[in-house]
Amino acid sequence: MSDEMLKIYEELLRQINRVYNNYAEQIKRLNNMWSDYKTAVNNVKKNWDADYVLLTLRANELKASIDSIREELDMLKVKKDLGLINDEEYSKTFAELTDTLTKLSNMYEEARSKIDEIDRGIKEHWFRSMDVTTLTTDQVDSMIKELEDGKARGEIPEDVYARVKSDLELIKRVVQALALIKTESKA
């Protein structure tokens, strides 16, 4: 009876080992994919931080042109009110400026919308990849210090520095809130 029982348990152990090996391999693959994901997200975020500044500058140039056209429209109205231009010239110029203003405004709104959409998407992935549930405020402070050191060495432009620092400050607040929640749940 003991030999039969031993064989049954040996078979049971073989089944457990097969299942264990299967899941251990899957966990290993998941860990590798997670590591690759975090690396990819950090690379995309790093590139985006620089491109975001450039795209925002371009969008701001477009916004400045829109503001300039609005000023031209105001000046055009003043010229008409003062009798410096006739109704026909006013109507023609007003129509041209209004058409240009509408087109540039649509371009600006489209550009801002796309920039904001990409920014939200990248931040969403970046926050996920941070796994803030395992971060400590000391780790975030260390990231901020590393960022500040890079800026001091001239490796990080001011615009990128301000943007990344703002993101890290947000993460720090989230980590602090999570720490508070964990502390309260233990009490």
Stockholm file with secondary structure:
# STOCKHOLM 1.0

chainA/1-187         MSDEMLKIYEELLRQINRVYNNYAEQIKRLNNMWSDYKTAVNNVKKNWDADYVLLTLRANELKASIDSIREELDMLKVKKDLGLINDEEYSKTFAELTDTLTKLSNMYEEARSKIDEIDRGIKEHWFRSMDVTTLTTDQVDSMIKELEDGKARGEIPEDVYARVKSDLELIKRVVQALALIKTESKA
#=GR chainA/1-187 SS CHHHHHHHHHHHHHHHHHHHHHHHHHHHHHHHHHHHHHHHHHHHHHHHHHHHHHHHHHHHHHHHHHHHHHHHHHHHHHHHHTTSSCHHHHHHHHHHHHHHHHHHHHHHHHHHHHHHHHHHHHHHHHHHHHTTTTCCHHHHHHHHHHHHHHHHTTCSCHHHHHHHHHHHHHHHHHHHHHHHHHHHHHC
#=GC SS_cons         CHHHHHHHHHHHHHHHHHHHHHHHHHHHHHHHHHHHHHHHHHHHHHHHHHHHHHHHHHHHHHHHHHHHHHHHHHHHHHHHHTTSSCHHHHHHHHHHHHHHHHHHHHHHHHHHHHHHHHHHHHHHHHHHHHTTTTCCHHHHHHHHHHHHHHHHTTCSCHHHHHHHHHHHHHHHHHHHHHHHHHHHHHC
//
